[in-house]
Amino acid sequence: MSGIRLNSALLRTKFLGAFIGTAVGDALGAPFEGYYQVDRPEIEAVAERLPELTYTDDTHMMLGVAESLLRCQGFDGEDMAHTFVRNYEQEPYRGYGPGPPRIFRMIRDGVPWDEAAGLLYRGGSFGNGAAMRAAPLGVFYRDNPEMLREVSQASAQITHAHPLGKEGGALQAYAIALAANRDPSPELDRADFLCELINFTAEEVYRDKLNKIGDLMLRPDPEKMVLELGNGIEAFNSVPTAICCFLSQLNSFPGAVFGAIGLGGDTDTIGAMAGAISGAYLGVDAIPQRWQERLENRRYIAELAVSLCNL
């Protein structure tokens, strides 16, 4: 993994950017989930009208990942699984899909943390639930791609045991790691960034979609992006899409997030993932202050990011 040697101040803003970027993208996208497509002026109007930017299960689970990493000073699957269970039971209103709560109940009742997901779905789920929460793993393991892959896939196993679900989580984490390891000035070599992602992924469906990003990131067309990359809840229909939204709006956090939400479909998760990558690349100061000030639990999210950075 190529990149730069980051000083502590720059590294801190990138950790903050990945965490806050996830939450802001999630909160801005939530009102539009399931829409066909959304015009940017409509997204901007809703963003300015909301008194508070309230996040969903995407950010809630991302915070659980960070809490467990901090408590264990690294990955511990059993601890992370039980952190998810506790957090869900404290705040079950975050918009969780039907699968994770059933998995959490099995884990709470004694099913091993790495077996429950496979018992619920034959072969495991290939949804994007592991990818949406990947920001802490991406920044924390940014210098070790092998460990990043291993830990990302083990973390995914808790809820998304299908190889494509696990690979989506690892690919999103690696995109965040690459972004965190780059200085946003001078501008990122997008072709090189994309090549590293293609070389990293082990699954053909992801390589095929990443190979389509080259043209789309230079000439973004929402209908073509949805047709060729997807905007659904499946990891392979959303992780490459989020990456493309970032690469097409390198120097604009709002542009990357609005582009992701504007595609419709799973807007909160694709917005969260695009926000995580963009925030990790540009740093927290690129996220408009007016959004940060209205973000629910912003102080706690920032504390976790800084603590993980210091660890």
TADAHU-V262970 format. One record per pair of residues at least 4 apart in sequence whose C-alpha atoms are under 7 Angstrom apart, sorted by sequence separation. I is the first residue (numbers start at 0). J is the second residue. D is the distance in Angstrom with one decimal. If there is no record, write none. Layout:
BEGIN
i=I j=J d=D
i=I j=J d=D
END
This chain:
BEGIN
i=5 j=9 d=6.1
i=6 j=10 d=6.1
i=7 j=11 d=6.0
i=8 j=12 d=6.5
i=9 j=13 d=6.4
i=10 j=14 d=6.3
i=11 j=15 d=6.2
i=12 j=16 d=5.9
i=13 j=17 d=6.1
i=14 j=18 d=6.4
i=15 j=19 d=5.8
i=16 j=20 d=5.3
i=17 j=21 d=6.1
i=18 j=22 d=6.6
i=19 j=23 d=6.0
i=20 j=24 d=6.0
i=21 j=25 d=6.0
i=22 j=26 d=6.0
i=23 j=27 d=6.0
i=24 j=28 d=6.0
i=25 j=29 d=6.1
i=28 j=32 d=6.6
i=37 j=41 d=6.8
i=38 j=42 d=6.6
i=39 j=43 d=6.1
i=40 j=44 d=6.0
i=41 j=45 d=6.3
i=42 j=46 d=6.0
i=43 j=47 d=6.2
i=44 j=48 d=6.1
i=45 j=49 d=6.2
i=54 j=58 d=6.1
i=55 j=59 d=6.3
i=56 j=60 d=5.8
i=57 j=61 d=6.3
i=58 j=62 d=6.1
i=59 j=63 d=6.5
i=60 j=64 d=6.4
i=61 j=65 d=6.5
i=62 j=66 d=6.1
i=63 j=67 d=6.2
i=64 j=68 d=6.2
i=65 j=69 d=6.1
i=66 j=70 d=6.1
i=67 j=71 d=6.0
i=68 j=72 d=5.3
i=69 j=73 d=6.8
i=71 j=75 d=6.5
i=75 j=79 d=6.1
i=76 j=80 d=6.0
i=77 j=81 d=6.3
i=78 j=82 d=6.1
i=79 j=83 d=6.3
i=80 j=84 d=6.4
i=81 j=85 d=6.1
i=82 j=86 d=6.1
i=83 j=87 d=6.0
i=84 j=88 d=6.2
i=85 j=89 d=6.3
i=86 j=90 d=6.1
i=87 j=91 d=4.9
i=95 j=99 d=6.9
i=97 j=101 d=7.0
i=98 j=102 d=6.4
i=99 j=103 d=6.0
i=100 j=104 d=6.2
i=101 j=105 d=6.4
i=102 j=106 d=6.3
i=103 j=107 d=6.0
i=104 j=108 d=6.1
i=105 j=109 d=6.4
i=106 j=110 d=4.7
i=110 j=114 d=6.8
i=111 j=115 d=6.4
i=114 j=118 d=6.5
i=115 j=119 d=6.5
i=116 j=120 d=6.4
i=117 j=121 d=5.9
i=120 j=124 d=6.1
i=127 j=131 d=6.2
i=128 j=132 d=6.9
i=129 j=133 d=6.5
i=133 j=137 d=6.1
i=134 j=138 d=6.4
i=135 j=139 d=5.9
i=136 j=140 d=5.8
i=137 j=141 d=5.5
i=143 j=147 d=6.0
i=144 j=148 d=6.1
i=145 j=149 d=6.3
i=146 j=150 d=6.0
i=147 j=151 d=5.8
i=148 j=152 d=6.1
i=149 j=153 d=6.2
i=150 j=154 d=6.0
i=151 j=155 d=6.1
i=152 j=156 d=6.2
i=155 j=159 d=5.2
i=156 j=160 d=4.4
i=160 j=164 d=6.5
i=161 j=165 d=6.3
i=162 j=166 d=5.9
i=163 j=167 d=6.0
i=164 j=168 d=6.5
i=165 j=169 d=6.3
i=166 j=170 d=6.0
i=167 j=171 d=6.1
i=168 j=172 d=6.2
i=169 j=173 d=6.1
i=170 j=174 d=6.2
i=171 j=175 d=6.3
i=172 j=176 d=6.2
i=173 j=177 d=6.1
i=174 j=178 d=6.2
i=175 j=179 d=6.0
i=176 j=180 d=6.2
i=177 j=181 d=6.5
i=183 j=187 d=6.4
i=188 j=192 d=6.3
i=189 j=193 d=6.1
i=190 j=194 d=6.1
i=191 j=195 d=6.3
i=192 j=196 d=6.5
i=193 j=197 d=6.2
i=194 j=198 d=6.1
i=195 j=199 d=6.1
i=196 j=200 d=6.4
i=202 j=206 d=6.5
i=203 j=207 d=6.0
i=204 j=208 d=6.4
i=205 j=209 d=6.0
i=206 j=210 d=6.1
i=207 j=211 d=6.7
i=208 j=212 d=6.8
i=211 j=215 d=6.9
i=212 j=216 d=5.7
i=213 j=217 d=6.9
i=214 j=218 d=6.2
i=215 j=219 d=4.8
i=220 j=224 d=6.0
i=221 j=225 d=6.2
i=222 j=226 d=6.1
i=223 j=227 d=6.0
i=224 j=228 d=5.4
i=225 j=229 d=4.3
i=232 j=236 d=6.8
i=233 j=237 d=6.4
i=234 j=238 d=5.7
i=235 j=239 d=6.7
i=236 j=240 d=6.9
i=237 j=241 d=6.2
i=238 j=242 d=6.4
i=239 j=243 d=6.2
i=240 j=244 d=6.2
i=241 j=245 d=6.4
i=242 j=246 d=6.2
i=243 j=247 d=6.0
i=244 j=248 d=6.4
i=245 j=249 d=5.8
i=251 j=255 d=6.2
i=252 j=256 d=6.3
i=253 j=257 d=5.8
i=254 j=258 d=5.8
i=255 j=259 d=6.3
i=256 j=260 d=6.2
i=257 j=261 d=5.8
i=258 j=262 d=6.7
i=265 j=269 d=6.2
i=266 j=270 d=5.6
i=267 j=271 d=6.0
i=268 j=272 d=6.1
i=269 j=273 d=6.1
i=270 j=274 d=5.9
i=271 j=275 d=6.1
i=272 j=276 d=6.4
i=273 j=277 d=6.1
i=274 j=278 d=5.7
i=275 j=279 d=6.0
i=276 j=280 d=6.2
i=277 j=281 d=6.0
i=278 j=282 d=5.0
i=281 j=285 d=6.0
i=287 j=291 d=6.5
i=288 j=292 d=6.0
i=289 j=293 d=6.6
i=290 j=294 d=6.1
i=296 j=300 d=6.3
i=297 j=301 d=6.1
i=298 j=302 d=6.1
i=299 j=303 d=6.3
i=300 j=304 d=6.4
i=301 j=305 d=6.2
i=302 j=306 d=6.0
i=303 j=307 d=6.1
i=304 j=308 d=6.2
i=305 j=309 d=6.1
i=306 j=310 d=6.2
i=5 j=10 d=5.8
i=68 j=73 d=4.6
i=105 j=110 d=5.4
i=106 j=111 d=6.2
i=110 j=115 d=6.0
i=117 j=122 d=6.0
i=155 j=160 d=6.4
i=159 j=164 d=5.5
i=160 j=165 d=6.4
i=200 j=205 d=6.9
i=215 j=220 d=6.9
i=224 j=229 d=6.7
i=225 j=230 d=5.7
i=231 j=236 d=5.4
i=232 j=237 d=6.6
i=278 j=283 d=5.9
i=68 j=74 d=5.5
i=106 j=112 d=5.8
i=117 j=123 d=4.8
i=140 j=146 d=6.9
i=159 j=165 d=6.4
i=200 j=206 d=6.7
i=230 j=236 d=5.6
i=231 j=237 d=5.9
i=248 j=254 d=5.7
i=260 j=266 d=4.8
i=291 j=297 d=6.9
i=116 j=123 d=6.1
i=140 j=147 d=5.3
i=229 j=236 d=4.4
i=230 j=237 d=5.3
i=248 j=255 d=5.1
i=259 j=266 d=6.8
i=228 j=236 d=5.8
i=229 j=237 d=6.0
i=106 j=115 d=6.5
i=156 j=165 d=6.8
i=197 j=206 d=5.5
i=215 j=224 d=6.8
i=105 j=115 d=6.3
i=155 j=165 d=5.2
i=230 j=240 d=6.9
i=245 j=255 d=5.0
i=259 j=269 d=5.9
i=260 j=270 d=5.6
i=67 j=78 d=6.3
i=136 j=147 d=6.9
i=228 j=239 d=6.5
i=229 j=240 d=6.6
i=244 j=255 d=5.2
i=259 j=270 d=5.3
i=67 j=79 d=5.2
i=197 j=209 d=6.4
i=228 j=240 d=5.6
i=102 j=115 d=5.7
i=152 j=165 d=4.8
i=155 j=168 d=6.5
i=102 j=116 d=5.9
i=152 j=166 d=6.8
i=244 j=258 d=6.0
i=256 j=270 d=5.3
i=259 j=273 d=6.8
i=64 j=79 d=6.4
i=67 j=82 d=6.7
i=136 j=151 d=6.8
i=244 j=259 d=5.8
i=152 j=168 d=6.8
i=151 j=168 d=6.0
i=152 j=169 d=6.1
i=256 j=273 d=6.0
i=151 j=169 d=5.0
i=241 j=259 d=6.4
i=255 j=273 d=6.3
i=256 j=274 d=5.7
i=27 j=46 d=6.2
i=63 j=82 d=5.9
i=84 j=103 d=5.2
i=255 j=274 d=7.0
i=63 j=83 d=5.9
i=208 j=228 d=6.0
i=148 j=169 d=5.3
i=174 j=196 d=6.9
i=252 j=274 d=6.8
i=60 j=83 d=6.6
i=27 j=52 d=6.9
i=252 j=277 d=5.7
i=26 j=52 d=5.3
i=129 j=155 d=4.9
i=252 j=278 d=6.8
i=26 j=53 d=5.2
i=216 j=243 d=5.7
i=26 j=54 d=4.4
i=219 j=247 d=6.7
i=241 j=269 d=5.5
i=245 j=273 d=5.7
i=25 j=54 d=5.8
i=26 j=55 d=6.9
i=244 j=273 d=6.3
i=25 j=55 d=6.7
i=129 j=159 d=6.5
i=170 j=200 d=6.5
i=205 j=235 d=6.2
i=209 j=239 d=6.1
i=216 j=246 d=5.8
i=217 j=247 d=6.2
i=128 j=159 d=7.0
i=204 j=235 d=7.0
i=208 j=239 d=6.4
i=212 j=243 d=5.9
i=216 j=247 d=4.3
i=241 j=272 d=5.8
i=242 j=273 d=6.3
i=245 j=276 d=6.8
i=22 j=54 d=6.0
i=25 j=57 d=6.8
i=80 j=112 d=6.0
i=230 j=262 d=6.8
i=237 j=269 d=6.1
i=241 j=273 d=4.6
i=245 j=277 d=5.9
i=25 j=58 d=6.9
i=126 j=159 d=6.8
i=230 j=263 d=6.8
i=231 j=264 d=5.6
i=232 j=265 d=5.9
i=252 j=285 d=6.1
i=125 j=159 d=6.1
i=230 j=264 d=5.2
i=231 j=265 d=5.4
i=252 j=286 d=6.0
i=77 j=112 d=5.7
i=124 j=159 d=4.7
i=129 j=164 d=6.9
i=133 j=168 d=6.4
i=137 j=172 d=4.2
i=141 j=176 d=4.4
i=230 j=265 d=6.0
i=22 j=58 d=5.4
i=76 j=112 d=7.0
i=123 j=159 d=5.8
i=124 j=160 d=5.8
i=125 j=161 d=5.3
i=129 j=165 d=6.9
i=136 j=172 d=6.1
i=137 j=173 d=5.9
i=21 j=58 d=6.5
i=56 j=93 d=4.9
i=123 j=160 d=4.2
i=124 j=161 d=5.1
i=127 j=164 d=6.3
i=130 j=167 d=5.8
i=138 j=175 d=6.6
i=225 j=262 d=6.7
i=55 j=93 d=4.7
i=56 j=94 d=5.7
i=122 j=160 d=6.9
i=123 j=161 d=4.1
i=125 j=163 d=5.3
i=126 j=164 d=5.6
i=130 j=168 d=3.8
i=133 j=171 d=6.6
i=134 j=172 d=6.2
i=137 j=175 d=5.1
i=138 j=176 d=5.4
i=55 j=94 d=5.8
i=56 j=95 d=5.6
i=122 j=161 d=5.5
i=125 j=164 d=3.8
i=129 j=168 d=4.8
i=133 j=172 d=5.2
i=137 j=176 d=4.7
i=116 j=156 d=7.0
i=124 j=164 d=6.2
i=127 j=167 d=6.8
i=116 j=157 d=6.1
i=130 j=171 d=5.6
i=134 j=175 d=6.6
i=138 j=179 d=6.5
i=221 j=262 d=5.9
i=116 j=158 d=5.1
i=113 j=156 d=5.8
i=116 j=159 d=6.3
i=117 j=160 d=6.0
i=113 j=157 d=5.4
i=116 j=160 d=6.0
i=112 j=157 d=5.9
i=102 j=158 d=6.9
i=189 j=246 d=6.6
i=99 j=158 d=6.2
i=167 j=234 d=5.2
i=171 j=238 d=6.3
i=167 j=235 d=6.4
i=65 j=135 d=5.6
i=164 j=234 d=5.8
i=61 j=132 d=4.0
i=64 j=135 d=6.6
i=163 j=234 d=7.0
i=167 j=238 d=6.3
i=60 j=132 d=5.8
i=61 j=133 d=6.6
i=61 j=134 d=6.9
i=57 j=131 d=5.6
i=58 j=132 d=6.6
i=57 j=132 d=5.9
i=74 j=150 d=6.7
i=76 j=153 d=7.0
i=80 j=157 d=6.3
i=76 j=154 d=6.4
i=183 j=280 d=6.3
i=178 j=276 d=6.2
i=183 j=281 d=5.8
i=181 j=280 d=6.5
i=175 j=275 d=6.7
i=179 j=279 d=4.7
i=175 j=276 d=4.8
i=178 j=279 d=5.6
i=179 j=280 d=5.1
i=174 j=276 d=6.6
i=178 j=280 d=4.4
i=175 j=279 d=6.1
i=127 j=232 d=5.8
i=126 j=232 d=5.5
i=127 j=233 d=5.4
i=126 j=233 d=4.1
i=127 j=234 d=4.0
i=125 j=233 d=5.8
i=126 j=234 d=5.0
i=125 j=234 d=6.1
i=18 j=134 d=6.4
i=17 j=134 d=5.9
i=14 j=138 d=6.3
i=131 j=268 d=5.9
i=131 j=271 d=6.6
i=131 j=272 d=5.8
i=134 j=275 d=6.2
i=13 j=179 d=6.0
i=3 j=180 d=5.9
i=2 j=180 d=5.0
i=3 j=181 d=6.0
i=2 j=181 d=5.2
i=3 j=182 d=6.8
i=57 j=268 d=6.5
i=39 j=257 d=6.3
i=39 j=261 d=6.4
i=38 j=261 d=5.9
i=37 j=261 d=4.4
i=36 j=261 d=5.5
i=37 j=262 d=6.6
i=36 j=262 d=5.0
i=37 j=263 d=6.1
i=36 j=263 d=4.3
i=35 j=263 d=4.8
i=34 j=263 d=4.8
i=35 j=264 d=6.2
i=33 j=263 d=6.3
i=34 j=264 d=5.6
i=32 j=263 d=6.8
i=33 j=264 d=4.6
i=24 j=256 d=5.9
i=28 j=260 d=5.5
i=31 j=263 d=7.0
i=32 j=264 d=5.9
i=33 j=265 d=6.1
i=32 j=265 d=5.4
i=32 j=266 d=5.0
i=31 j=266 d=6.2
i=32 j=267 d=6.3
i=29 j=266 d=6.4
i=28 j=266 d=4.8
i=29 j=267 d=4.6
i=65 j=303 d=6.7
i=69 j=307 d=6.2
i=28 j=267 d=4.0
i=26 j=267 d=6.7
i=52 j=293 d=5.7
i=53 j=294 d=6.6
i=25 j=267 d=4.4
i=28 j=270 d=5.7
i=51 j=293 d=4.9
i=52 j=294 d=4.6
i=53 j=295 d=5.4
i=24 j=267 d=6.6
i=25 j=268 d=6.0
i=50 j=293 d=6.9
i=51 j=294 d=6.0
i=52 j=295 d=5.8
i=51 j=295 d=6.4
i=25 j=270 d=5.5
i=24 j=270 d=4.4
i=25 j=271 d=4.3
i=24 j=271 d=4.2
i=23 j=271 d=7.0
i=22 j=271 d=6.3
i=21 j=271 d=4.3
i=24 j=274 d=5.1
i=20 j=271 d=6.9
i=21 j=272 d=6.2
i=21 j=274 d=5.1
i=20 j=274 d=4.4
i=21 j=275 d=4.5
i=20 j=275 d=4.8
i=18 j=275 d=6.5
i=17 j=275 d=4.3
i=20 j=278 d=5.0
i=16 j=275 d=7.0
i=17 j=276 d=6.4
i=17 j=278 d=4.7
i=16 j=278 d=3.9
i=17 j=279 d=4.5
i=16 j=279 d=5.1
i=13 j=278 d=6.6
i=14 j=279 d=6.4
i=13 j=279 d=4.6
i=16 j=282 d=4.5
i=13 j=280 d=6.6
i=15 j=282 d=6.9
i=16 j=283 d=3.8
i=15 j=283 d=5.5
i=13 j=282 d=4.4
i=12 j=282 d=4.9
i=13 j=283 d=6.4
i=12 j=283 d=5.4
i=23 j=294 d=6.8
i=19 j=300 d=6.9
i=18 j=300 d=6.8
i=15 j=301 d=6.0
i=18 j=304 d=6.4
i=15 j=304 d=5.4
i=14 j=304 d=5.6
i=15 j=305 d=6.8
i=14 j=305 d=6.9
i=11 j=305 d=6.3
i=14 j=308 d=6.5
i=11 j=308 d=6.2
END
